[in-house]
């Protein structure tokens, strides 16, 4: 029986939480850039947010089952787009990650994350046994491994790593056997030296420096040290919006994007960070709640895939800002400036709303 969900069926609490995070982000982007050549960046972010909301609403009205039916097509398109980026993509900061679209630069890997959520949701939902077989794990590994490898070649280690928790959460929910989990962990550990060999010199430097950034305070350790100084300088209440010396002086690296939490910590203090992290916790809990109420396994995997990606982004970004993880370039969802990243989050939330609207459909 087909049923059309009304506007009241949307998760308005989820949307309110999202808008709260976006508002904090726009406020801090304005504070970080209004006295620099980047002034006006907050307006561009607001346009991306508006476009994201429109895309979310449009995607929510499509039946996610029909979207999952086209998963193979999306996968092939995503892989082809990643190959195209390597061939003719736009290069920035030594990485080839973008293609020009309608006067803007689109980071294809962000949309590929959405495609992998769809592909894995269909794959794991079609497993009819209570436990995954080794063959199923290998197939899931290949599905994730191909785009992961292409993204690594750009190179974009941060975005490539985001695909890993997608596979891990999916396999866990689908019923991975402990003996297979041990084998996968062991293989992963054995592959670390091989992966290290293929890292770019600057990537190796980031990994080794974050443990002892003070050994090169003006070079490879600069980002982490300045970030930690900004976080510590904010105290409990912060120095006030637009009054952070590290932020306003431009000492905080990429203060409008990757290190926006450091800028926020300096100006709004621990209290501001606590509000931001509470909003993220509320967002993740709301996603889990929507997953629990999904009509079927496919819907549950879609929502938990979105939760896995967003949770990983928040965890890694926060740890990076306070010096507990290497600098990876993983932005803070909905707060960091970035069109492609913002669109991805809203499209992922569109899938979540999609599942919610059909939770009572037979």
N, C-alpha and C positions, 0 to 999 in steps of 0.2 A: 504494500500500500504506500502510495507516494504522499508525502506530507510536506507542506510548505511552512517553514519556520518563520515566525513573526519577529519583529525587531526586538521584542522583549526577551527573546531567547538568547540574544547575544550575551556574552560574559562581560557585563559592564564594569564589574569590579576589576577584572583583568585589564580592561581598557583604561580605567582610571589609574591603575598602578603604572601602566606603560606611559601614560601622559605625564605622570608625576616624575618618572625617570627622565623623560624627554625634556621636561621643563628645567630640571636641574642641569642637564647637559647644555641646553641653549644658554642658560644663565651663565654658566662657567665658560662656555666658548666666547660669549660676549666679553666677559671680564678679562679673559686671557688674550684677546685680540684687538680690543677697541682702541688701544694706544699704539698699534703697530700697522705695518703695511698690509696686514691680514684683516683689517677692520671691515666689518660687514659680513664676515663668515657666518655669524649666527643667523643671518637672514637666509643664507643659502641652506643652512641646516634645517631651518623651519620649512622651507619649500620641500626638502627631501622628506621631512616628516609628514607633511600634507600629502605628498604623492604616495608615501608608504601607506597611510591610512586608507586612501582610495584603493590602492592595490589590495590591501587586506580585505576590504569590504567586497570587492569584486570576486576575489578568490574564495571568500567564504560562501558565496552563493552557488558555486559549482559543487557538484557531488564529488566528494573525494574518492569514491569508488571508481568513478570514470577517470579521474586523474591517475589513480594507481594502475588502471588498465593500460595507460600509455607510458608506464615506467620504462620499458625497454627503449621506446623512442626518445624519451627525455635523456636517458643515459647515453645513448649514441650521440645525441646533439651536444650534450655536455662534454663528452670526450673530444668530439670534433672541435668544439669551441676552445678547449684547452690547447689542442694541437695548433689551432689557428693563432692563438695568443703567442705561442712559442715561435711561430713563423713570421707573423706580421704585427705583433702586439707593440704597444707603446711602452717605451722604457723610461722608468723614473728611478732615481737613486740606485742605479745598477741592477734593477730587476725589471723583467718584462712580464707585466701582469694585467695590463689594461688594453682595451680596444675602444676606439672612438665610436660613440653612438649619440646621434642627434646633438652634437656640440659638446657632449660631456664624455668623460672616460669611465667606462664600465669595467669593474674588476670581475672578470668571469668566474673566478674561483668562489666568490661569494654566492653566486647563483648555483654553482655546482654543489655547494653544501645543501641547498634546498633539494636539488635533484637526488642526492644520495639519501636524504631523509625519506623521500618518496620511494626510491628503489629498494632500500633496506626494509621499509615498512611492508612493501608488497612481498619481498622475499621471505622475511621471517613469519609473516602472517600465513603464508602458504605451507609452512612446515606443520604437518598434522600430528606429529608425534610429540610426546611430552618432553623429550630430550633431543637436543640437536645431535646429529651424527657428525663424524669427523668430516665426511664429504660436504655436509652443509656448511661447516666452518670454513673449509677451504674455498667453497664457492663465494661465501660472504667476504672472505679475505681478498679474493680476486676482484670482486665488485668494487671494493674500497681501494685496493692496491693500485689499480690502473690510474684513476684520477689523482690519487695521492702522489704517485711517482711523477705524473705530469706537472703537478703543482710544485713539487720539490725542484723540478728543473727550471722554474721561472727565475730565481729561486724564491720560494715563500714557505719557509719552514713552519711558521706559526699557523697559517691556514691549513697546511697539510696535516699538522698534528690534530686539528679540530675534528678531522674525519675519524680518528681513532676512537674517541669516546662514543661516537655514534654506533660503531660496530660493537664495542664492548657492552654498552647498555642493551642493544638489540639482542646480542647473544645471551646475555644474562637473563633477560625477560623471556626469551624463547626456550630456555632450559639447557644451558651449556653444562656438560658433565665436568665434574671436578678434575678427572684425569686429563681431559682435553684442555681444561683451563691451565693446568700445570704445564702441559706440553707447550701451549701457546706462550706462556710467560717465559719458559726456558728458552724457546726459540727467539723470543724478543730480546732476551738478555744476551744471547749469543750473537744476535745481529747488530748489537750496539757498536762493537768495534768496526764492523763493515760500514754502518751508517756514518760513523765518525769520519771515516776515510773520504766519504763523498761530500761532506760539509764544506762550504766555502770557508776561506781563511777568516773572514769577519764573523761567520757563525761560530767557528771554533773559539774565537777570541771572546765572544759574548758568553759562551758556556763556561770558560775558564775564569773570566774576569769577575763574574757576579759573586764569587766566593771571597775574593780579595780585591774589591774595587779601589781601595785606597792605594794600591801599588801603582796605579796609573790614573791619578785623579783628573788629569787634563786630557786623557785619551780614552781608552776603552772603558774606564771606570766612571767617566764623567756623568753619564746618564743616570746610573743608579745612585751615585753619591748626591747629585743635585736633587733627585727625587726624594731621597731619604731626608735631606736637609729641609726641604719644603714641608714634608709630612710632619717632621718634628717641630718645625717653627710655628705650626698652626695652634698647638696646644689644644685645649678643650673647645673653646668657642671660636678660634680662628682670629685672624687679623682684620677681617671684614672684607666684603666683596670689593674687588678692585684695589685692595691695599696690601696684597701679598708681595713682598719685595722680590722673592724668587720668581713668582709668576709674572709680575709686571715688568721685572727687569729682563725677562726672557731667559733666565737661567734654567728653568724647568724645561727639559727637552720635549718637543712635540706636545706642548701643554694643552693644546686644544683637541688632541686625539689620544694617542697611546698613553700619555701620562696625565690625562685630565683629572684623574682621582688625586694625584699629588697636588695639583693646582687647587682643587676643591678643599683638600685637607688643610692647606696653608691658609686659605681665606675663610672657610667655614668651620674649620677645626674638626676635632673628633666628633662633635655633635652632628656636623654636616655629613661626615662619612658614615656615621651610624644611621642617619636617615636614608642615605643612598643604599647602604647594604641591607637595611630593613626592607626597602622597596624591592630589591632584587630577591630577597628571601621570600617575600610575599608573592612575587611573580612566579618563582619556581614552585612554591607550594600550590598556587592556583593551577599551574600547568599539570602537576601531578593529580590534582583533584579532577581536572577535566579528563585526564587519561583514565582514571578509575571509572568515570561515568561514560566512557566511550561505548558505542553500540556493539563493536566487534573488536577482534584482535588487531585488525589493520588500523583502525582508528587509534587504538591504544599505542601501537608502535609509532604512528605519525606524531602524536603529541609528546611521547617520551623521547623521540628523536630530537624534537625541537628543544625540549627541556635539557637534554644532554649537551647540546651545542651551546646553549645560552649559559648553562651552569659552568661548563668548561671555560668559556670566555671570561666570566666573572672571576672564577678561581685563579686562572693564570694571570689575568691583568692585575688583580689586587696583589698577588704574590710578587709579581714583577715590580710593582711600584714601591713595595717596602723592602725589596732586595732579597726575597726568598726564592726567586726563580730568575733565570737569564732573561734578557730583553728579547722578546720574540715578535713584537709588532702586533700582538693580538689586542684589538681595541675593546673598550668597555661598551657592551651593547646599549644602544639608544642614547648614551651620553657622549661618547667620542664622536668627533666630526667625521663624516664620511657618507657619501651617497649610496654606494654599493652595499656597504655594511648595514646601513639603515634600512634599505629596501629589503635585504635578506631577512632581517628580523621581522619586519611587518608582513612579508610574504609567509614566513614560518608561522606567525600568529594568525594569518589568514587561514592556514591549514588547520590550526587549533580550533578556531571559531567554526570552521567547516565541520569538523568532527562533532563539536558541541551541538550545533544546530540540528544534527541528524541522530542525536543519541536516542530519540524515541521513535525513529523510523523503522518500520518492520522490513 
